[in-house]
């Protein structure tokens, strides 16, 4: 599960379905006022997960508004991340005294569409994926790479406040240890970021944590 990918100081919450009758939390209704039903349900459930995780840190329920890049705005002193895909919603939060920043992502375990792969790979990524596929063809390594880069970006942006393109981070994925390393190819407070991955229950989950003082 998601908590297996994160330090014990990180609080998590997951959901594998939506309550179609669950209302928006007060103060968030406008964020999905024009959304289609499916998008509204995933938003409501994912935000509920976020509040459940925050509750485990002792925070009272409150609206979670988006920032300029649609990133969740957390209470002062909190780092966090939200993800959702078909049949799955999750959130992870921690106090910044324990984790400076974090990112999580979940994807359906299926191949990336062929037209997407060129857009999400950096130099060296495709050769690395080919080697991984030869070693274990049962895992859709292209989808895992995509998810890992999403987690990298979600951990990167709240601290740097700048975009990080898919081609600005190349990955080394450990096929046995469930870990990966992102090599940042632009000026960065960290030349590398480290994360963990798992493939289970038809899902790819990835997580990146940044620890220490910034």
Backbone as a printed PyTorch tensor [residue, N CA C, xyz], in Angstrom:
tensor([[[  0.8380,  -1.1850,   0.0000],
         [  0.0000,   0.0000,   0.0000],
         [  0.8770,   1.2420,   0.0000]],

        [[  0.2330,   2.3960,  -0.1140],
         [  0.9740,   3.6410,  -0.2700],
         [  1.9340,   3.8960,   0.8820]],

        [[  1.5020,   3.5900,   2.1140],
         [  2.3650,   3.8970,   3.2600],
         [  3.6750,   3.1230,   3.2200]],

        [[  3.7220,   2.0120,   2.4830],
         [  4.9570,   1.2420,   2.3730],
         [  6.0360,   1.9990,   1.6010]],

        [[  5.6530,   3.0140,   0.8510],
         [  6.5960,   3.7630,   0.0210],
         [  7.1320,   5.0130,   0.7060]],

        [[  6.6630,   5.2980,   1.9100],
         [  6.9330,   6.5850,   2.5410],
         [  7.4650,   6.3990,   3.9560]],

        [[  8.1880,   7.3960,   4.4740],
         [  8.6480,   7.3080,   5.8640],
         [  7.4780,   7.2280,   6.8400]],

        [[  7.7450,   6.7200,   8.0380],
         [  6.6870,   6.5490,   9.0320],
         [  6.1070,   7.8740,   9.5070]],

        [[  6.8330,   8.9690,   9.2960],
         [  6.3390,  10.2860,   9.6990],
         [  5.2780,  10.8330,   8.7530]],

        [[  5.0720,  10.1700,   7.6140],
         [  4.0880,  10.6160,   6.6240],
         [  2.7580,   9.9250,   6.8900]],

        [[  1.6910,  10.7070,   6.9510],
         [  0.3300,  10.1710,   7.1150],
         [ -0.3070,  10.0120,   5.7470]],

        [[ -0.9780,   8.9010,   5.5230],
         [ -1.5910,   8.6270,   4.2310],
         [ -3.0500,   8.2300,   4.3990]],

        [[ -3.7940,   8.3620,   3.3090],
         [ -5.1680,   7.8600,   3.2310],
         [ -5.4380,   7.4600,   1.7910]],

        [[ -6.1390,   6.3630,   1.6050],
         [ -6.4320,   5.8370,   0.2710],
         [ -7.9130,   5.5010,   0.1630]],

        [[ -8.4310,   5.5290,  -1.0610],
         [ -9.8070,   5.0950,  -1.3400],
         [ -9.8210,   4.3980,  -2.6880]],

        [[-10.6500,   3.3640,  -2.7960],
         [-10.7180,   2.5800,  -4.0260],
         [-12.0720,   2.7190,  -4.7120]],

        [[-12.8440,   3.6880,  -4.2860],
         [-14.1340,   3.9540,  -4.9030],
         [-14.6790,   5.2700,  -4.4020]],

        [[-15.7300,   5.7530,  -5.0490],
         [-16.3580,   7.0210,  -4.6900],
         [-17.7690,   6.7820,  -4.1790]],

        [[-18.2180,   7.6560,  -3.2930],
         [-19.6170,   7.7080,  -2.8950],
         [-20.2900,   8.7310,  -3.8020]],

        [[-21.1440,   8.3040,  -4.7260],
         [-21.7220,   9.2530,  -5.6800],
         [-22.5720,  10.3330,  -5.0370]],

        [[-23.0000,  10.1100,  -3.7910],
         [-23.8380,  11.0930,  -3.1030],
         [-23.0510,  11.9750,  -2.1430]],

        [[-21.7310,  11.7750,  -2.0620],
         [-20.9350,  12.5770,  -1.1360],
         [-20.8560,  14.0180,  -1.6280]],

        [[-21.1910,  14.9860,  -0.7870],
         [-21.1460,  16.3780,  -1.2280],
         [-19.7260,  16.9300,  -1.1850]],

        [[-19.5120,  18.0290,  -1.8870],
         [-18.2560,  18.7570,  -1.7730],
         [-18.1230,  19.3170,  -0.3610]],

        [[-16.9060,  19.3800,   0.1000],
         [-16.6430,  19.9980,   1.3860],
         [-16.8940,  21.5020,   1.2580]],

        [[-17.4930,  22.1330,   2.2680],
         [-17.7350,  23.5770,   2.1930],
         [-16.4560,  24.3590,   1.9060]],

        [[-16.5560,  25.2630,   0.9470],
         [-15.3970,  26.0440,   0.5500],
         [-14.6670,  25.4770,  -0.6490]],

        [[-15.1490,  24.3380,  -1.1680],
         [-14.5210,  23.7410,  -2.3500],
         [-15.4990,  23.5800,  -3.5060]],

        [[-16.7590,  23.9140,  -3.2960],
         [-17.7830,  23.6620,  -4.3040],
         [-17.4540,  24.3320,  -5.6350]],

        [[-16.9320,  25.5570,  -5.5710],
         [-16.6720,  26.3050,  -6.8050],
         [-15.5910,  25.6680,  -7.6550]],

        [[-14.7520,  24.8430,  -7.0570],
         [-13.6300,  24.2570,  -7.7840],
         [-14.0760,  23.2080,  -8.8010]],

        [[-15.2620,  22.6330,  -8.5980],
         [-15.7730,  21.6120,  -9.5220],
         [-17.2040,  21.9410,  -9.9400]],

        [[-17.5600,  23.2190,  -9.8700],
         [-18.9420,  23.6080, -10.1760],
         [-19.3480,  23.2470, -11.5930]],

        [[-18.4210,  23.2820, -12.5230],
         [-18.7380,  22.9800, -13.9250],
         [-18.1460,  21.6490, -14.3840]],

        [[-17.6100,  20.8670, -13.4490],
         [-16.9620,  19.6050, -13.8060],
         [-17.9940,  18.5300, -14.1290]],

        [[-17.6070,  17.6010, -14.9820],
         [-18.4610,  16.4470, -15.2530],
         [-18.5290,  15.5820, -14.0050]],

        [[-19.5160,  14.6850, -13.9470],
         [-19.7730,  13.9190, -12.7290],
         [-18.5610,  13.1070, -12.2760]],

        [[-17.8670,  12.4640, -13.2220],
         [-16.7260,  11.6390, -12.8520],
         [-15.6100,  12.4540, -12.2330]],

        [[-15.3140,  13.5920, -12.8320],
         [-14.2670,  14.4670, -12.2880],
         [-14.6610,  14.9820, -10.9110]],

        [[-15.9390,  15.3170, -10.7370],
         [-16.4000,  15.8020,  -9.4390],
         [-16.2350,  14.7250,  -8.3670]],

        [[-16.5970,  13.4930,  -8.6800],
         [-16.4870,  12.4240,  -7.6890],
         [-15.0340,  12.1730,  -7.2930]],

        [[-14.1280,  12.1420,  -8.2810],
         [-12.7320,  11.8780,  -7.9350],
         [-12.1520,  13.0180,  -7.0990]],

        [[-12.5580,  14.2490,  -7.4040],
         [-12.0990,  15.4010,  -6.6370],
         [-12.5700,  15.2930,  -5.1920]],

        [[-13.8590,  15.0290,  -4.9930],
         [-14.4250,  14.9590,  -3.6380],
         [-13.7340,  13.8610,  -2.8310]],

        [[-13.5440,  12.6880,  -3.4310],
         [-12.9320,  11.5760,  -2.7090],
         [-11.4700,  11.8620,  -2.3960]],

        [[-10.7360,  12.4000,  -3.3640],
         [ -9.3220,  12.6740,  -3.1340],
         [ -9.1290,  13.7290,  -2.0510]],

        [[ -9.9730,  14.7830,  -2.0670],
         [ -9.8780,  15.7940,  -1.0220],
         [-10.2640,  15.2060,   0.3430]],

        [[-11.2260,  14.2890,   0.3540],
         [-11.5510,  13.6220,   1.6210],
         [-10.3390,  12.8480,   2.1380]],

        [[ -9.6590,  12.1460,   1.2580],
         [ -8.4400,  11.4370,   1.6600],
         [ -7.4300,  12.4100,   2.2640]],

        [[ -7.2960,  13.5680,   1.6350],
         [ -6.3420,  14.5520,   2.1470],
         [ -6.7150,  15.0020,   3.5500]],

        [[ -7.9940,  15.2380,   3.7910],
         [ -8.4120,  15.6590,   5.1290],
         [ -8.2440,  14.5250,   6.1470]],

        [[ -8.4840,  13.2830,   5.7210],
         [ -8.2500,  12.1590,   6.6250],
         [ -6.7730,  12.0790,   7.0090]],

        [[ -5.8950,  12.2480,   6.0290],
         [ -4.4560,  12.2100,   6.3220],
         [ -4.0600,  13.3700,   7.2310]],

        [[ -4.5730,  14.5610,   6.9510],
         [ -4.2770,  15.7060,   7.8140],
         [ -4.7980,  15.4820,   9.2330]],

        [[ -5.9600,  14.8370,   9.3390],
         [ -6.4970,  14.5400,  10.6550],
         [ -5.5680,  13.6670,  11.4770]],

        [[ -4.8340,  12.7990,  10.8140],
         [ -3.8850,  11.9430,  11.5340],
         [ -2.6930,  12.7390,  12.0510]],

        [[ -2.4950,  13.9280,  11.5170],
         [ -1.4660,  14.8250,  12.0460],
         [ -2.0290,  15.8070,  13.0570]],

        [[ -3.3410,  15.7490,  13.3070],
         [ -3.9560,  16.6040,  14.2920],
         [ -4.6170,  17.8560,  13.7510]],

        [[ -4.8010,  17.9450,  12.4300],
         [ -5.4130,  19.1280,  11.8240],
         [ -6.9220,  18.9390,  11.6920]],

        [[ -7.6530,  19.9890,  11.9900],
         [ -9.1040,  19.9700,  11.8310],
         [ -9.4670,  20.0440,  10.3520]],

        [[-10.6250,  19.4760,   9.9510],
         [-11.0330,  19.5430,   8.5420],
         [-11.1820,  20.9870,   8.0700]],

        [[-10.7030,  21.2540,   6.8760],
         [-10.7740,  22.5940,   6.2970],
         [-10.6870,  22.4620,   4.7850]],

        [[-11.1590,  23.4670,   4.0410],
         [-11.0330,  23.4190,   2.5800],
         [ -9.5660,  23.3490,   2.1650]],

        [[ -9.3200,  22.6410,   1.0730],
         [ -7.9740,  22.5730,   0.4880],
         [ -8.0730,  23.2090,  -0.8890]],

        [[ -7.6360,  24.4360,  -0.9790],
         [ -7.7370,  25.2030,  -2.2140],
         [ -6.5120,  24.9430,  -3.0930]],

        [[ -6.6120,  25.2250,  -4.3890],
         [ -5.4710,  25.0290,  -5.2810],
         [ -4.6280,  26.2850,  -5.4160]],

        [[ -3.3390,  26.0780,  -5.7280],
         [ -2.4350,  27.1710,  -6.0290],
         [ -2.4220,  27.4860,  -7.5070]],

        [[ -1.4610,  28.2980,  -7.9690],
         [ -1.4410,  28.7470,  -9.3630],
         [ -1.2130,  27.6350, -10.3700]],

        [[ -0.5840,  26.5380,  -9.9610],
         [ -0.3850,  25.3840, -10.8390],
         [ -1.3300,  24.2460, -10.4980]],

        [[ -2.4170,  24.5920,  -9.8050],
         [ -3.4310,  23.6290,  -9.3680],
         [ -2.9190,  22.7000,  -8.2810]],

        [[ -1.7610,  23.0230,  -7.7000],
         [ -1.2240,  22.2230,  -6.6100],
         [ -2.0400,  22.4800,  -5.3410]],

        [[ -2.2500,  21.4710,  -4.5060],
         [ -2.9900,  21.6930,  -3.2580],
         [ -2.2240,  22.6480,  -2.3440]],

        [[ -2.9450,  23.5570,  -1.7080],
         [ -2.3520,  24.4620,  -0.7320],
         [ -2.6120,  23.8940,   0.6610]],

        [[ -1.5460,  23.4930,   1.3330],
         [ -1.6500,  22.8090,   2.6130],
         [ -1.5760,  23.7920,   3.7730]],

        [[ -2.0060,  23.3890,   4.9500],
         [ -1.8310,  24.2570,   6.1220],
         [ -0.3580,  24.5890,   6.3340]],

        [[ -0.1070,  25.7060,   7.0020],
         [  1.2750,  26.0870,   7.2960],
         [  1.9830,  24.9510,   8.0330]],

        [[  3.2050,  24.6960,   7.6000],
         [  3.9910,  23.6590,   8.2520],
         [  3.7400,  22.2590,   7.7550]],

        [[  3.0030,  22.1280,   6.6410],
         [  2.6650,  20.8080,   6.1030],
         [  3.1480,  20.6930,   4.6670]],

        [[  3.7160,  19.5550,   4.3300],
         [  4.0040,  19.1730,   2.9470],
         [  3.0630,  18.0390,   2.5830]],

        [[  2.6080,  18.0170,   1.3350],
         [  1.6730,  16.9630,   0.9670],
         [  1.5270,  16.7890,  -0.5260]],

        [[  0.7700,  15.7740,  -0.8850],
         [  0.5330,  15.4630,  -2.2910],
         [ -0.7460,  14.6410,  -2.4030]],

        [[ -1.4300,  14.7990,  -3.5240],
         [ -2.6720,  14.0810,  -3.8200],
         [ -2.5210,  13.4090,  -5.1760]],

        [[ -3.1350,  12.2460,  -5.3350],
         [ -3.1480,  11.5860,  -6.6390],
         [ -4.4820,  10.8810,  -6.8340]],

        [[ -4.8380,  10.6590,  -8.0730],
         [ -6.0260,   9.8690,  -8.3890],
         [ -5.8780,   9.2880,  -9.7880]],

        [[ -6.4230,   8.1140,  -9.9660],
         [ -6.5290,   7.4790, -11.2750],
         [ -7.7660,   6.5970, -11.2170]],

        [[ -8.0390,   5.8660, -12.2770],
         [ -9.2410,   5.0360, -12.3170],
         [ -9.2650,   4.0700, -11.1380]],

        [[-10.2980,   4.1900, -10.2960],
         [-10.4760,   3.2780,  -9.1830],
         [ -9.5860,   3.5100,  -7.9890]],

        [[ -8.9140,   4.6470,  -7.9210],
         [ -7.9770,   4.8700,  -6.8110],
         [ -7.8020,   6.3600,  -6.5670]],

        [[ -7.8350,   6.7550,  -5.2840],
         [ -7.5450,   8.1270,  -4.8560],
         [ -6.7040,   8.0300,  -3.5910]],

        [[ -5.7660,   8.9520,  -3.4170],
         [ -4.8900,   8.8880,  -2.2450],
         [ -4.2880,  10.2520,  -1.9500]],

        [[ -3.8560,  10.4000,  -0.7120],
         [ -3.1610,  11.6070,  -0.2790],
         [ -2.1100,  11.2180,   0.7490]],

        [[ -1.0670,  12.0360,   0.8160],
         [ -0.0060,  11.8480,   1.8070],
         [  0.4230,  13.2140,   2.3170]],

        [[  0.6060,  13.3350,   3.6160],
         [  0.9980,  14.6120,   4.2210],
         [  1.9910,  14.3500,   5.3420]],

        [[  2.7990,  15.3700,   5.6200],
         [  3.7690,  15.2880,   6.7100],
         [  4.0840,  16.6940,   7.1910]],

        [[  4.5420,  16.7880,   8.4180],
         [  5.0320,  18.0720,   8.9030],
         [  6.3880,  18.3600,   8.2640]],

        [[  6.6190,  19.6280,   7.9010],
         [  7.8640,  19.9650,   7.2120],
         [  9.0720,  19.8180,   8.1250]],

        [[  8.8510,  19.7020,   9.4140],
         [  9.9600,  19.3890,  10.3060],
         [ 10.4360,  17.9510,  10.1310]],

        [[  9.5910,  17.1110,   9.5240],
         [  9.9560,  15.7160,   9.2600],
         [ 10.3070,  15.4790,   7.7950]],

        [[  9.5180,  16.0590,   6.8850],
         [  9.7090,  15.8850,   5.4460],
         [  9.5650,  17.2570,   4.7950]],

        [[ 10.5970,  17.6990,   4.1060],
         [ 10.5600,  19.0390,   3.5120],
         [  9.5610,  19.1340,   2.3730]],

        [[  9.4500,  18.0800,   1.5740],
         [  8.4950,  18.0480,   0.4690],
         [  8.2910,  16.5960,   0.0630]],

        [[  7.1560,  16.3250,  -0.5760],
         [  6.8990,  14.9620,  -1.0280],
         [  5.9750,  14.9850,  -2.2350]],

        [[  6.0330,  13.9210,  -3.0020],
         [  5.1550,  13.7510,  -4.1480],
         [  4.7330,  12.3070,  -4.2600]],

        [[  3.4610,  12.0880,  -4.5810],
         [  2.9620,  10.7310,  -4.8110],
         [  2.2170,  10.7120,  -6.1420]],

        [[  2.1900,   9.5410,  -6.7690],
         [  1.4230,   9.3850,  -8.0000],
         [  0.9570,   7.9450,  -8.1150]],

        [[ -0.1980,   7.7640,  -8.7280],
         [ -0.7320,   6.4340,  -9.0180],
         [ -1.2490,   6.4180, -10.4410]],

        [[ -1.0350,   5.3110, -11.1230],
         [ -1.4680,   5.1260, -12.5020],
         [ -1.9920,   3.7130, -12.6690]],

        [[ -2.9010,   3.5330, -13.5990],
         [ -3.3050,   2.1900, -13.9940],
         [ -2.1100,   1.4760, -14.5960]],

        [[ -1.8950,   0.2160, -14.1980],
         [ -0.7480,  -0.5360, -14.7030],
         [ -1.0480,  -1.0420, -16.1170]],

        [[ -0.7060,  -0.2150, -17.0780],
         [ -0.9420,  -0.5080, -18.4920],
         [  0.1040,   0.2430, -19.2990]],

        [[  0.3600,  -0.1820, -20.5390],
         [  1.3650,   0.5300, -21.3370],
         [  0.9610,   1.9740, -21.5850]],

        [[  1.9640,   2.8440, -21.6790],
         [  1.6890,   4.2010, -22.1320],
         [  1.2830,   4.1720, -23.6040]],

        [[  0.4010,   5.0450, -24.0280],
         [  0.1490,   5.1640, -25.4680],
         [  1.4560,   5.4860, -26.2040]],

        [[  1.7190,   4.8680, -27.3510],
         [  2.9960,   5.0770, -28.0510],
         [  3.3250,   6.5410, -28.3100]],

        [[  2.3070,   7.3520, -28.5730],
         [  2.5720,   8.7570, -28.8770],
         [  3.0110,   9.5430, -27.6430]],

        [[  2.7570,   8.9980, -26.4360],
         [  3.1040,   9.7100, -25.2010],
         [  4.5720,   9.5080, -24.8420]],

        [[  5.1110,   8.3300, -25.1250],
         [  6.4580,   7.9950, -24.6690],
         [  7.5090,   9.0230, -25.0860]],

        [[  7.5470,   9.4830, -26.3450],
         [  8.5770,  10.4650, -26.6940],
         [  8.4930,  11.7500, -25.8870]],

        [[  7.2930,  12.0920, -25.4320],
         [  7.1140,  13.3480, -24.7050],
         [  7.5550,  13.2590, -23.2540]],

        [[  7.7260,  12.0550, -22.7130],
         [  8.0150,  11.9300, -21.2840],
         [  9.3970,  11.3680, -20.9990]],

        [[ 10.1980,  11.1450, -22.0310],
         [ 11.5160,  10.5680, -21.8230],
         [ 12.6180,  11.6060, -22.0120]],

        [[ 13.6680,  11.4420, -21.2220],
         [ 14.8880,  12.2420, -21.3220],
         [ 15.9680,  11.3790, -21.9650]],

        [[ 17.0890,  11.9710, -22.3860],
         [ 18.1800,  11.1600, -22.9380],
         [ 18.5730,  10.0240, -21.9920]],

        [[ 18.6550,   8.8310, -22.5430],
         [ 19.0030,   7.6470, -21.7650],
         [ 17.8190,   6.8780, -21.2410]],

        [[ 16.6460,   7.5130, -21.1420],
         [ 15.4830,   6.8290, -20.5710],
         [ 15.0320,   5.6450, -21.4180]],

        [[ 14.9940,   5.8220, -22.7360],
         [ 14.4600,   4.7400, -23.5750],
         [ 15.3530,   3.5140, -23.5420]],

        [[ 16.6640,   3.7330, -23.5360],
         [ 17.5810,   2.6000, -23.4370],
         [ 17.4040,   1.8870, -22.0980]],

        [[ 17.2160,   2.6740, -21.0520],
         [ 16.9910,   2.0880, -19.7290],
         [ 15.6970,   1.2810, -19.7110]],

        [[ 14.6420,   1.8020, -20.2970],
         [ 13.3720,   1.0800, -20.3540],
         [ 13.5160,  -0.2260, -21.1300]],

        [[ 14.2700,  -0.1940, -22.2150],
         [ 14.4640,  -1.4140, -23.0020],
         [ 15.1510,  -2.4900, -22.1770]],

        [[ 16.1520,  -2.1030, -21.3970],
         [ 16.8330,  -3.0630, -20.5390],
         [ 15.9250,  -3.6240, -19.4620]],

        [[ 15.0960,  -2.7790, -18.8840],
         [ 14.1560,  -3.2370, -17.8630],
         [ 13.1240,  -4.1990, -18.4550]],

        [[ 12.6260,  -3.8780, -19.6520],
         [ 11.6290,  -4.7300, -20.2920],
         [ 12.2060,  -6.0970, -20.6290]],

        [[ 13.4710,  -6.1370, -21.0190],
         [ 14.1040,  -7.4170, -21.3180],
         [ 14.2550,  -8.2540, -20.0500]],

        [[ 14.4680,  -7.5820, -18.9310],
         [ 14.6470,  -8.2840, -17.6620],
         [ 13.3240,  -8.7940, -17.1130]],

        [[ 12.2640,  -7.9630, -17.1810],
         [ 10.9600,  -8.3370, -16.6210],
         [  9.8600,  -7.7360, -17.4890]],

        [[  9.4220,  -8.4560, -18.5140],
         [  8.4100,  -7.9120, -19.4250],
         [  7.0100,  -7.8300, -18.8220]],

        [[  6.8000,  -8.3610, -17.6180],
         [  5.4750,  -8.3170, -17.0090],
         [  5.1320,  -6.9350, -16.4610]],

        [[  6.1380,  -6.1090, -16.2510],
         [  5.9140,  -4.7640, -15.7200],
         [  5.9490,  -3.7560, -16.8590]],

        [[  4.9980,  -2.8510, -16.8410],
         [  4.9610,  -1.7830, -17.8460],
         [  5.8660,  -0.6460, -17.3620]],

        [[  7.1430,  -0.7850, -17.6860],
         [  8.1420,   0.1340, -17.1660],
         [  7.9320,   1.5580, -17.6850]],

        [[  7.3580,   1.6960, -18.8790],
         [  7.1080,   3.0480, -19.3900],
         [  6.0890,   3.7750, -18.5130]],

        [[  5.0660,   3.0540, -18.0660],
         [  4.0800,   3.6680, -17.1740],
         [  4.7080,   3.9900, -15.8170]],

        [[  5.5710,   3.1080, -15.3400],
         [  6.2380,   3.3610, -14.0710],
         [  7.1290,   4.6030, -14.1700]],

        [[  7.8500,   4.7270, -15.2700],
         [  8.6870,   5.9120, -15.4740],
         [  7.8480,   7.1860, -15.4730]],

        [[  6.7150,   7.1480, -16.1760],
         [  5.8260,   8.3050, -16.2020],
         [  5.3650,   8.6620, -14.7880]],

        [[  4.9330,   7.6730, -14.0250],
         [  4.4550,   7.9120, -12.6760],
         [  5.5660,   8.4630, -11.7930]],

        [[  6.7480,   7.8900, -11.8960],
         [  7.8670,   8.3620, -11.0780],
         [  8.1870,   9.8240, -11.3770]],

        [[  8.1460,  10.2140, -12.6420],
         [  8.4180,  11.6110, -12.9800],
         [  7.3170,  12.5320, -12.4660]],

        [[  6.0880,  12.0570, -12.4360],
         [  5.0200,  12.8400, -11.8390],
         [  5.2880,  13.0640, -10.3480]],

        [[  5.7240,  12.0230,  -9.6470],
         [  6.0430,  12.1690,  -8.2300],
         [  7.2200,  13.1170,  -8.0220]],

        [[  8.2170,  13.0170,  -8.8850],
         [  9.3600,  13.9260,  -8.8020],
         [  8.8950,  15.3720,  -8.9260]],

        [[  8.0600,  15.6440,  -9.9180],
         [  7.5920,  17.0140, -10.1270],
         [  6.7830,  17.5110,  -8.9300]],

        [[  5.9270,  16.6510,  -8.3880],
         [  5.0860,  17.0770,  -7.2660],
         [  5.9160,  17.3940,  -6.0250]],

        [[  7.0510,  16.7200,  -5.8500],
         [  7.9410,  17.0530,  -4.7450],
         [  8.7860,  18.2800,  -5.0640]],

        [[  9.1700,  18.4420,  -6.3080],
         [ 10.0500,  19.5200,  -6.7670],
         [  9.3720,  20.8880,  -6.7420]],

        [[  8.1480,  20.9730,  -7.2820],
         [  7.5430,  22.2770,  -7.5330],
         [  7.2630,  23.0960,  -6.2710]],

        [[  6.7160,  22.5250,  -5.2020],
         [  6.4120,  23.3640,  -4.0430],
         [  7.6220,  24.0750,  -3.4550]],

        [[  8.8130,  23.5190,  -3.6770],
         [ 10.0310,  24.1190,  -3.1330],
         [ 10.6710,  25.0830,  -4.1260]],

        [[ 10.7630,  24.6890,  -5.3860],
         [ 11.4580,  25.5100,  -6.3810],
         [ 10.5510,  26.5420,  -7.0320]],

        [[  9.2400,  26.2580,  -7.0720],
         [  8.2440,  27.1110,  -7.7330],
         [  8.5520,  27.2980,  -9.2110]],

        [[  9.1470,  26.3050,  -9.8510],
         [  9.3570,  26.3650, -11.2980],
         [  8.9910,  25.0250, -11.9140]],

        [[  8.6110,  25.1040, -13.1980],
         [  8.2500,  23.9180, -13.9640],
         [  9.4600,  23.0130, -14.1250]],

        [[  9.2300,  21.7160, -14.1100],
         [ 10.2570,  20.7280, -14.4240],
         [  9.7050,  19.8310, -15.5130]],

        [[ 10.2780,  19.9260, -16.7080],
         [  9.7910,  19.1300, -17.8230],
         [ 10.1810,  17.6720, -17.6980]],

        [[  9.4310,  16.8110, -18.3820],
         [  9.7590,  15.3830, -18.3760],
         [ 11.1730,  15.1340, -18.8850]],

        [[ 11.6360,  15.9740, -19.8130],
         [ 12.9710,  15.7890, -20.3660],
         [ 14.0590,  16.3810, -19.4900]],

        [[ 13.6840,  16.9840, -18.3530],
         [ 14.6640,  17.6020, -17.4650],
         [ 15.0060,  16.7210, -16.2690]],

        [[ 14.5210,  15.4960, -16.2920],
         [ 14.8770,  14.5100, -15.2690],
         [ 14.9680,  13.1470, -15.9370]],

        [[ 16.0950,  12.4980, -15.8100],
         [ 16.2440,  11.1300, -16.3100],
         [ 16.2390,  10.1810, -15.1180]],

        [[ 15.7820,   8.9530, -15.3580],
         [ 15.5600,   8.0170, -14.2510],
         [ 16.4580,   6.7990, -14.3340]],

        [[ 16.8670,   6.3400, -13.1560],
         [ 17.4280,   5.0050, -12.9760],
         [ 16.4700,   4.2500, -12.0620]],

        [[ 15.8570,   3.1930, -12.5780],
         [ 14.8890,   2.4020, -11.8170],
         [ 15.5400,   1.0870, -11.4150]],

        [[ 15.5200,   0.7810, -10.1420],
         [ 16.0220,  -0.4930,  -9.6380],
         [ 14.8970,  -1.5170,  -9.7620]],

        [[ 15.0500,  -2.5240, -10.6270],
         [ 13.9410,  -3.4660, -10.8410],
         [ 13.7280,  -4.4270,  -9.6860]],

        [[ 14.6900,  -4.5330,  -8.7820],
         [ 14.5830,  -5.4960,  -7.6930],
         [ 14.2650,  -4.8340,  -6.3600]],

        [[ 14.8070,  -3.6550,  -6.1380],
         [ 14.6690,  -3.0330,  -4.8220],
         [ 13.4690,  -2.1350,  -4.6590]],

        [[ 12.7160,  -1.8940,  -5.7350],
         [ 11.5600,  -1.0250,  -5.6280],
         [ 11.9100,   0.4280,  -5.3930]],

        [[ 13.0700,   0.8550,  -5.8900],
         [ 13.4990,   2.2400,  -5.7310],
         [ 13.8340,   2.8390,  -7.0910]],

        [[ 13.9370,   4.1570,  -7.1370],
         [ 14.4070,   4.8370,  -8.3410],
         [ 15.1380,   6.1110,  -7.9450]],

        [[ 15.9910,   6.5670,  -8.8420],
         [ 16.7300,   7.8140,  -8.6690],
         [ 16.4690,   8.6960,  -9.8700]],

        [[ 16.0970,   9.9300,  -9.6190],
         [ 15.8980,  10.9210, -10.6790],
         [ 17.1080,  11.8270, -10.7220]],

        [[ 17.7060,  11.9390, -11.9000],
         [ 18.8530,  12.8240, -12.1090],
         [ 18.3190,  14.1120, -12.7310]],

        [[ 18.3710,  15.1950, -11.9740],
         [ 17.8180,  16.4640, -12.4280],
         [ 18.8080,  17.1220, -13.3810]],

        [[ 18.3320,  17.5010, -14.5540],
         [ 19.1990,  17.9610, -15.6350],
         [ 19.2070,  19.4830, -15.7760]],

        [[ 18.6370,  20.1820, -14.7960],
         [ 18.6590,  21.6370, -14.7770],
         [ 19.1650,  22.0740, -13.4040]],

        [[ 19.4260,  23.3700, -13.2510],
         [ 19.8790,  23.8740, -11.9620],
         [ 18.8640,  23.5130, -10.8810]],

        [[ 19.3550,  22.9440,  -9.7890],
         [ 18.4450,  22.3960,  -8.7900],
         [ 19.1000,  22.4090,  -7.4200]],

        [[ 18.3030,  22.5590,  -6.3540],
         [ 18.8620,  22.3960,  -5.0080],
         [ 19.3890,  20.9880,  -4.7620]],

        [[ 18.9010,  20.0190,  -5.5690],
         [ 19.3160,  18.6300,  -5.4190],
         [ 19.6340,  18.0690,  -6.8060]],

        [[ 20.8620,  17.5790,  -7.0110],
         [ 21.1670,  16.9600,  -8.3130],
         [ 20.4250,  15.6570,  -8.5360]],

        [[ 20.0440,  14.9970,  -7.4460],
         [ 19.2790,  13.7530,  -7.5500],
         [ 18.1520,  13.7650,  -6.5210]],

        [[ 17.0750,  13.0890,  -6.8720],
         [ 15.9780,  12.8380,  -5.9420],
         [ 15.7070,  11.3360,  -5.9400]],

        [[ 15.2880,  10.8350,  -4.8000],
         [ 15.1200,   9.3920,  -4.6400],
         [ 13.6730,   9.0590,  -4.3040]],

        [[ 13.2220,   7.9360,  -4.8300],
         [ 11.8480,   7.5290,  -4.5940],
         [ 11.7070,   6.0240,  -4.5270]],

        [[ 10.4670,   5.6100,  -4.2840],
         [ 10.1420,   4.1920,  -4.2250],
         [  8.9480,   3.9180,  -5.1290]],

        [[  8.8250,   2.6570,  -5.5690],
         [  7.7250,   2.2790,  -6.4380],
         [  7.1970,   0.8960,  -6.0490]],

        [[  5.9470,   0.6610,  -6.4520],
         [  5.3580,  -0.6640,  -6.3060],
         [  4.3360,  -0.8620,  -7.4230]],

        [[  4.1770,  -2.0850,  -7.8360],
         [  3.1400,  -2.4710,  -8.7910],
         [  2.3340,  -3.5790,  -8.1340]],

        [[  1.0660,  -3.2800,  -7.8410],
         [  0.2070,  -4.2400,  -7.1660],
         [ -1.2440,  -3.8820,  -7.4130]],

        [[ -2.0860,  -4.8930,  -7.4940],
         [ -3.5180,  -4.6650,  -7.6440],
         [ -3.8900,  -3.8880,  -8.8880]],

        [[ -3.1170,  -4.0470,  -9.9650],
         [ -3.4120,  -3.3410, -11.2010],
         [ -3.0310,  -1.8740, -11.1900]],

        [[ -2.2570,  -1.4520, -10.1950],
         [ -1.8410,  -0.0600, -10.0670],
         [ -0.3270,   0.0580, -10.0010]],

        [[  0.1770,   1.1520, -10.5140],
         [  1.5500,   1.5940, -10.2750],
         [  1.4740,   2.7430,  -9.2770]],

        [[  2.2040,   2.6270,  -8.1890],
         [  2.3010,   3.7270,  -7.2270],
         [  3.7590,   4.1320,  -7.1000]],

        [[  4.0070,   5.4320,  -7.0220],
         [  5.3540,   5.9450,  -6.8060],
         [  5.3160,   7.0490,  -5.7610]],

        [[  6.4390,   7.2670,  -5.1080],
         [  6.5210,   8.3180,  -4.1000],
         [  7.9600,   8.8310,  -4.0090]],

        [[  8.0700,  10.1370,  -3.8140],
         [  9.3560,  10.8060,  -3.6240],
         [  9.2660,  11.6280,  -2.3520]],

        [[ 10.2780,  11.5540,  -1.5010],
         [ 10.3470,  12.4090,  -0.3250],
         [ 11.6640,  13.1580,  -0.3280]],

        [[ 11.6050,  14.4070,   0.0990],
         [ 12.7880,  15.2480,   0.2670],
         [ 12.9070,  15.5380,   1.7460]],

        [[ 14.0070,  15.1350,   2.3330],
         [ 14.2140,  15.3220,   3.7660],
         [ 15.3510,  16.2930,   4.0020]],

        [[ 15.5070,  16.7380,   5.2300],
         [ 16.5640,  17.6750,   5.5790],
         [ 16.1370,  19.1090,   5.4010]],

        [[ 16.9680,  20.0150,   5.8440],
         [ 16.6790,  21.4380,   5.7490],
         [ 16.8890,  21.9340,   4.3310]],

        [[ 16.0020,  22.8170,   3.8700],
         [ 16.1140,  23.3950,   2.5240],
         [ 16.8800,  24.7070,   2.5840]]])
